[in-house]
Amino acid sequence: LAKTTQPISMDSYEGQEVNITCSHNNIATNDYITWYQQFPSQGPRFIIQGYKTKVTNEVASLFIPADRKSSTLSLPRVSLSDTAVYYCLVFDTGRRALTFGSGTRLQVQP
Amino acid sequence: EPEVTQTPSHQVTQMGQEVILRCVPISNHLYFYWYRQILGQKVEFLVSFYNNEISEKSEIFDDQFSVERPDGSNFTLKIRSTKLEDSAMYFCASSEVTSGRAPGELFFGEGSRLTVL
């Protein structure tokens, strides 16, 4: 089971780009890199997922180097409402399981 | 957009009582999950369910816990003889198995807060 390591917390200001890097050194061939967001007292919400290179959707980009041992979630021009906990997870397609770590608590200030 | 719904939103129970938490997954989804989150702690996997049987379960999911899909829409988590340490937010999630979605895209409900006194 691939373990992920990410910063405990980050601070940013409105309008800035935020990059959260995660390491997953023992990622396996079947694993996808997946990011979730969680607001207090709410269920986690899927942000983005990738296998390699770069993935972009309407809310974020995910950069994955060729060795796949790390990944970077990029949030463009954050707003106060992006204050949340962001989880980097490895999705095991064989087990179809997600294991959450401690996440990165992002605080966006005015 | 379709969503996972959970009931009750909050339940208070006495230690030793049985509790059933209910979830209605998104209708075309095939994989179902229960997670829990103790206040201030990380989200913990309990169990996954596919094709009417448990696919995977964690060490937390002991004999005190059981899951059931009693009909075509509900997915329940039963906790027998609740303990104080079972107090947590319990999240149900579901996912589909088609090429249209990312394989790790789980849809979570808003949670059921369980308080054991």
HADDOCK unambig.tbl for C-alpha pairs under 7 A between the chains (distance, minus, plus):
assign (segid A and resid 34 and name CA) (segid B and resid 104 and name CA) 6.65 0.50 0.50
assign (segid A and resid 42 and name CA) (segid B and resid 110 and name CA) 5.23 0.50 0.50
assign (segid A and resid 42 and name CA) (segid B and resid 111 and name CA) 6.81 0.50 0.50
assign (segid A and resid 43 and name CA) (segid B and resid 91 and name CA) 6.55 0.50 0.50
assign (segid A and resid 43 and name CA) (segid B and resid 108 and name CA) 5.41 0.50 0.50
assign (segid A and resid 43 and name CA) (segid B and resid 109 and name CA) 5.78 0.50 0.50
assign (segid A and resid 43 and name CA) (segid B and resid 110 and name CA) 5.00 0.50 0.50
assign (segid A and resid 43 and name CA) (segid B and resid 111 and name CA) 6.28 0.50 0.50
assign (segid A and resid 44 and name CA) (segid B and resid 108 and name CA) 6.19 0.50 0.50
assign (segid A and resid 45 and name CA) (segid B and resid 107 and name CA) 6.91 0.50 0.50
assign (segid A and resid 45 and name CA) (segid B and resid 108 and name CA) 6.76 0.50 0.50
assign (segid A and resid 46 and name CA) (segid B and resid 105 and name CA) 5.95 0.50 0.50
assign (segid A and resid 46 and name CA) (segid B and resid 106 and name CA) 6.80 0.50 0.50
assign (segid A and resid 49 and name CA) (segid B and resid 102 and name CA) 6.63 0.50 0.50
assign (segid A and resid 91 and name CA) (segid B and resid 104 and name CA) 5.62 0.50 0.50
assign (segid A and resid 99 and name CA) (segid B and resid 45 and name CA) 6.46 0.50 0.50
assign (segid A and resid 100 and name CA) (segid B and resid 42 and name CA) 6.81 0.50 0.50
assign (segid A and resid 100 and name CA) (segid B and resid 43 and name CA) 5.79 0.50 0.50
assign (segid A and resid 100 and name CA) (segid B and resid 44 and name CA) 6.58 0.50 0.50
assign (segid A and resid 101 and name CA) (segid B and resid 42 and name CA) 6.44 0.50 0.50
assign (segid A and resid 102 and name CA) (segid B and resid 42 and name CA) 5.44 0.50 0.50
